[in-house]
Structure formats: C-alpha cells, structure tokens
C-alpha cells in the first residue's frame, strides 16, 4: 500500500489543509504521524498518491507556516517506510 502524507507542525493548519484538499474531491484522512517522521504536531493528512499534484498546488497557493513536507509512505505488512518527496 502506498499513500501520500502532508506533515505540519501545527494542528490547526493540518486540519485546514485536509479540508482544502477534501474540497477538491480528494479522499483524505487525518492520522497519527508515523514515528519515522519526527517533524510534526502528531497528526498528518493522508491522501492518495494520485492527489499529490493537487496537494502541492494547495501548498503553493496558501501560506502554511508550519508545513513540514510531503512524504510517500509505503506500507508492507507491519513495515512502514516514509520518503520525502
């Protein structure tokens, strides 16, 4: 399983970003940030890899002071690998 993850250092910006991406029809989930990524407030926005370009456009248009980056997360069984994109 692969998915994109948007990481923020402020919870309110995490929720704002999730709502914006959702308004474009992207299915999103707010999840606990994986342990491997230690630059966040504890929650992140999970979205389908196919929505990565839309997510990047939202970040480019809006000012998110606490944005920590996008990650591609690959999960195989219990193993999780997060790579910055």
Protein Blocks (a to p, Z undefined) as FASTA:
>chain_A
ZZdddddfbfklmmmmmmmmmmnopacddddddfklccbghiacdddfklmmmmmmmmmm
pccfkbgbdcddddehjbccdddZZ
